[in-house]
Amino acid sequence: MTDRPGFSPEAVLRGLSLRRRIALVLVGLAGGCGAALLLLLWLTEPGPLPLRTRLAFGGLVVVGVSWAAYAIGTLTRMPMFAADRVIAAWLALIFTTGTAAASLAVAIARPGPVAVAATATALLTVSAAAALLRRARAHRAALRDRLSSD
């Protein structure tokens, strides 16, 4: 065991930028508060909810808790590495794809102008999440290339 960390001061400072920390705090708060609000709403319903509604509430609670756990894990582990961006991008792609599939199922069941808007929004969010994943993986690959060339 040594007294010196395995990364440079520049890497630590770059990883601990205020902008990224604030963004992670906001992501964690949004996920945790959203999950708590949905869970409280679900638990305080006077009667039993239909199966689809319970599945939707459960899925949204899982999404919120996942984002909160990601933010807590990233903020408590210093510094924030490029892998954290890749993890966040994968979470975004998985959750937007699930949400898009659910909205497309509703759009098929109830065709009309709202269905067209839901389909367009679903495709837009999934493509944005895929672009973020591509960008995060490229950034991580560039850092790995720099590391191997040094």
C-alpha positions in Angstrom: 0.0 0.0 0.0 1.4 3.4 -0.9 0.5 6.9 0.3 0.2 8.3 -3.2 -3.1 7.9 -5.2 -3.0 6.2 -8.6 -4.3 9.3 -10.5 -2.9 12.8 -11.1 -4.2 16.0 -9.5 -5.4 17.2 -12.9 -7.6 14.1 -13.3 -9.1 14.6 -9.9 -9.8 18.3 -10.5 -11.2 17.7 -13.9 -13.4 14.9 -12.5 -14.7 17.1 -9.6 -16.0 20.0 -11.7 -18.8 22.0 -10.1 -21.0 21.7 -13.1 -20.9 17.9 -13.1 -21.4 17.7 -9.4 -24.5 19.9 -9.6 -25.9 17.9 -12.5 -25.4 14.7 -10.5 -27.1 16.2 -7.4 -30.0 17.2 -9.6 -30.3 13.8 -11.2 -30.2 12.1 -7.8 -32.8 14.5 -6.4 -35.1 14.1 -9.4 -34.8 10.3 -9.3 -35.2 10.0 -5.6 -38.0 12.5 -5.2 -39.9 11.1 -8.3 -39.6 7.6 -6.9 -40.7 8.6 -3.4 -43.6 10.6 -4.8 -44.9 7.8 -7.0 -44.4 5.2 -4.2 -46.4 7.4 -1.8 -49.1 8.0 -4.3 -49.3 4.2 -5.0 -49.4 3.3 -1.3 -52.1 5.8 -0.4 -54.6 4.8 -3.1 -57.9 3.9 -1.4 -58.6 0.9 -3.6 -56.6 -1.6 -5.6 -55.2 -0.4 -8.8 -55.4 -2.2 -12.2 -52.5 -4.4 -13.1 -51.2 -2.1 -15.8 -51.2 0.8 -13.4 -49.3 -1.1 -10.8 -46.7 -2.3 -13.4 -46.3 1.3 -14.6 -45.9 2.7 -11.1 -43.4 -0.1 -10.2 -41.4 0.5 -13.3 -41.2 4.2 -12.7 -40.2 3.7 -9.1 -37.4 1.4 -10.3 -36.3 4.1 -12.8 -36.2 6.8 -10.2 -34.3 4.6 -7.6 -31.8 3.6 -10.3 -31.0 7.2 -11.2 -30.7 8.1 -7.5 -28.4 5.2 -6.9 -26.3 6.1 -9.9 -25.9 9.7 -8.6 -25.1 8.6 -5.0 -22.6 6.1 -6.2 -20.9 8.5 -8.5 -20.8 11.4 -6.0 -19.4 9.3 -3.2 -16.7 7.8 -5.3 -14.0 10.3 -6.3 -13.0 11.1 -9.0 -15.7 10.7 -11.6 -14.3 8.6 -14.4 -15.4 8.3 -18.1 -17.0 5.0 -17.2 -19.6 6.9 -15.2 -20.7 8.7 -18.3 -21.1 5.4 -20.1 -23.1 3.9 -17.2 -25.4 7.0 -17.2 -25.8 6.8 -21.0 -26.8 3.1 -20.8 -29.3 3.8 -18.1 -30.8 6.6 -20.2 -31.0 4.3 -23.3 -32.6 1.4 -21.4 -35.2 3.6 -19.7 -36.1 5.7 -22.7 -36.4 2.5 -24.8 -38.8 1.0 -22.1 -40.8 4.2 -22.0 -40.9 4.4 -25.8 -42.2 0.8 -26.0 -44.9 1.6 -23.5 -46.0 4.7 -25.3 -46.0 3.0 -28.6 -48.2 0.2 -27.2 -50.6 2.9 -26.0 -50.4 4.6 -29.4 -51.3 1.4 -31.2 -54.2 0.7 -28.9 -55.6 4.3 -29.3 -54.7 5.6 -32.8 -55.0 9.3 -33.5 -53.0 12.6 -33.4 -51.8 11.9 -29.8 -50.5 8.6 -31.0 -48.4 10.3 -33.7 -47.0 12.8 -31.2 -46.2 9.9 -28.7 -44.4 8.0 -31.5 -42.4 11.0 -32.6 -41.4 11.8 -29.0 -40.5 8.2 -28.3 -38.2 8.0 -31.4 -36.7 11.4 -30.5 -35.8 10.4 -26.9 -34.4 7.0 -27.9 -32.2 8.5 -30.6 -31.0 11.2 -28.2 -30.1 8.6 -25.6 -28.3 6.5 -28.3 -26.4 9.6 -29.3 -25.3 10.2 -25.7 -24.2 6.6 -25.4 -22.2 6.9 -28.6 -20.6 10.1 -27.4 -19.7 8.7 -23.9 -18.2 5.6 -25.4 -16.1 7.7 -27.8 -14.9 9.9 -25.0 -13.9 6.9 -22.9 -12.1 5.3 -25.9 -10.2 8.5 -26.5 -9.1 8.6 -22.9 -8.0 5.0 -23.1 -6.1 5.7 -26.3 -4.3 8.6 -24.6 -3.5 6.4 -21.7 -2.0 3.7 -23.9 0.0 6.2 -26.0 1.7 7.7 -22.9 
